[in-house]
Amino acid sequence: MTDKLLPDAEIQRLEERFPARTIAVGGGAQVSVRECGQGPVLVCLHGIGSGAASWLDVAQQLAGRARVIAWDAPGYGDSTSVVPSAPWAVAYADRLRMLLDALQIERCVLVGHSLGALMAGAAARRGSTLAPRIARLVLMSPARGYGAPGREAEAARVHAERLDSLKRLGIAGMAAQRSGRLVSDGAGELSRAWVRWNMARLNEAGYRQAVELLCGDDLFHYLPPVMPVRVLCGEHDVVTPPAACAEVAAACGTKLEFIEHAGHACYVEQPGRVAEVLAAELEAAWKGRA
């Protein structure tokens, strides 16, 4: 059982302080979210190997200052998959719009981590119906994707590697063998346990669909966003390395910022520093809006 990967006290803390609920969003679809706090709204999108629960410590840091909502992306947790078997990020962005409609959220700060950054970029793109409701955007360790012209061979390699790992190892085996790459060498055991636990709870079908998104779409197709943006990266990230994240920042017209002493799952490893960044964005977004 995946719960055995975490101490019982951590599971209890998650369920008490960042509880999950399921929201009907129309068309027979639903989205599972975790939520806490009150105030300006922060919406958090996780990456390909994670889930809503991964935002627990950041949410707890911000609970006294913001309403923090983290979704399980379509195909993750109890969230209904998007319809295309090989979706682009706009399909996930439309599901996000449906969620914000259902929650009656008209203004938020949006943060996307890794593949969640690709989804967030699509939501914040010029011409998106959701963009006017996104006050500020934060992209953390963004996954660009492999869908750009000229990257076909690279996309095919990543696609084959990801699905081969899934076939050989299964979800549990992937969590045991791959999760260590998401944190720095100096990460504490509890951070490592949280990353393993989140990865072990993946749904195979949702993961396969996310692999199609990763290999078929390109974040640069949606950049620059139409609102202020910050781009961050764990200084020891080996999944979306600083050089790749710096290219995303340049495409957004900004400079890359580092989360020190962190790998790819920077918000799990350094939640206090990430919460400081997000608190500043929330303050900037609501400044002068009593």
C-alpha positions, -999 to 999 in steps of 0.1 A, spaced: 0 0 0 13 35 -9 4 49 26 32 27 40 57 49 21 49 78 45 47 79 83 11 77 96 15 112 111 22 127 77 -9 110 62 -30 124 91 -15 159 86 -24 158 49 -60 148 55 -65 172 83 -48 203 69 -51 199 32 -82 178 26 -93 165 -8 -127 169 -23 -142 163 -58 -157 190 -78 -182 184 -107 -172 207 -135 -198 198 -162 -200 174 -191 -198 145 -167 -163 154 -157 -149 160 -122 -117 174 -107 -102 163 -74 -87 192 -55 -70 198 -21 -76 232 -5 -69 252 26 -68 288 38 -87 320 29 -79 351 10 -64 357 -25 -64 326 -46 -34 306 -55 -39 277 -79 -12 250 -81 -5 225 -109 18 196 -103 40 177 -127 39 144 -145 50 123 -116 31 139 -88 -3 150 -75 -22 176 -55 -9 164 -21 27 174 -31 17 210 -24 9 203 13 39 221 29 37 252 6 -1 253 13 5 252 50 31 281 48 5 302 30 -27 291 47 -29 323 68 -26 345 38 -42 328 9 -67 303 -4 -45 276 -18 -61 252 -43 -41 223 -58 -56 200 -84 -51 165 -94 -46 170 -131 -70 152 -155 -62 115 -153 -46 118 -119 -62 110 -85 -100 110 -89 -99 136 -118 -116 127 -151 -92 124 -180 -94 148 -209 -108 133 -241 -80 133 -266 -57 102 -262 -28 124 -272 -38 158 -259 -21 192 -261 -19 215 -231 -49 235 -242 -71 205 -233 -58 207 -197 -62 245 -197 -98 241 -207 -104 217 -178 -88 242 -155 -112 269 -168 -141 246 -160 -127 241 -125 -124 278 -118 -159 283 -132 -173 257 -108 -154 273 -79 -165 308 -90 -129 320 -90 -125 351 -111 -89 360 -102 -59 339 -92 -22 335 -92 -13 304 -111 17 283 -105 28 253 -126 56 229 -118 73 208 -145 46 195 -169 21 216 -149 41 246 -162 32 235 -198 -5 234 -188 -2 267 -170 15 283 -200 -14 272 -222 -39 287 -198 -20 320 -197 -15 323 -235 -25 353 -255 -61 348 -266 -70 323 -239 -104 329 -223 -88 320 -190 -59 345 -193 -79 375 -180 -85 356 -147 -48 349 -141 -32 379 -124 3 365 -123 20 334 -135 48 313 -119 66 286 -138 88 263 -117 113 239 -132 92 241 -164 90 212 -188 92 226 -223 80 194 -240 93 179 -272 67 189 -297 87 216 -315 97 211 -352 131 194 -354 127 175 -321 109 145 -335 138 121 -328 141 133 -293 104 131 -287 103 95 -300 132 86 -277 116 101 -246 83 85 -254 98 51 -258 119 54 -226 89 66 -205 65 39 -216 92 12 -215 99 21 -179 62 19 -171 59 -15 -187 90 -29 -170 86 -14 -136 50 -5 -132 39 26 -112 54 12 -79 87 3 -95 89 37 -111 83 54 -78 111 33 -62 136 38 -89 129 72 -105 117 94 -76 153 100 -63 161 120 -95 135 146 -84 154 159 -54 189 170 -47 216 149 -31 211 169 1 174 163 4 160 150 37 144 116 39 110 130 45 111 150 13 122 118 -5 94 99 10 68 125 -1 81 124 -37 80 85 -37 45 85 -22 31 109 -47 46 90 -76 34 57 -63 -2 70 -65 -2 77 -102 -29 63 -124 -14 44 -154 -39 58 -179 -34 94 -168 4 90 -168 3 76 -203 -18 105 -215 6 129 -198 35 113 -216 17 120 -249 14 156 -238 51 159 -229 62 144 -262 37 161 -284 34 197 -273 58 226 -268 57 253 -241 72 278 -264 41 277 -285 23 295 -257 49 320 -246 52 348 -237 22 349 -214 1 380 -213 5 387 -175 36 392 -153 56 359 -150 84 345 -129 105 315 -138 122 294 -111 144 263 -110 160 242 -83 197 249 -85 204 211 -86 176 202 -110 187 173 -133 153 168 -149 147 203 -163 182 217 -158 190 254 -153 201 259 -188 168 246 -202 148 267 -177 168 298 -186 156 294 -222 120 294 -209 127 325 -189 142 342 -219 111 333 -240 91 350 -212 112 381 -213 125 376 -177 155 361 -159 157 327 -143 156 326 -105 171 297 -85 157 278 -55 189 270 -36 196 235 -21 168 220 -43 164 196 -72 135 193 -96 108 189 -69 119 223 -55 87 231 -37 87 198 -18 123 201 -9 123 239 -1 86 248 7 96 278 28 115 295 0 89 287 -26 61 300 -3 80 333 0 80 337 -38 44 329 -41 34 352 -12 51 380 -30 32 372 -62 -1 371 -43 7 405 -27 16 420 -60 -16 406 -77 -39 420 -50 -21 453 -42 -47 480 -43 -76 456 -46 -92 457 -11 
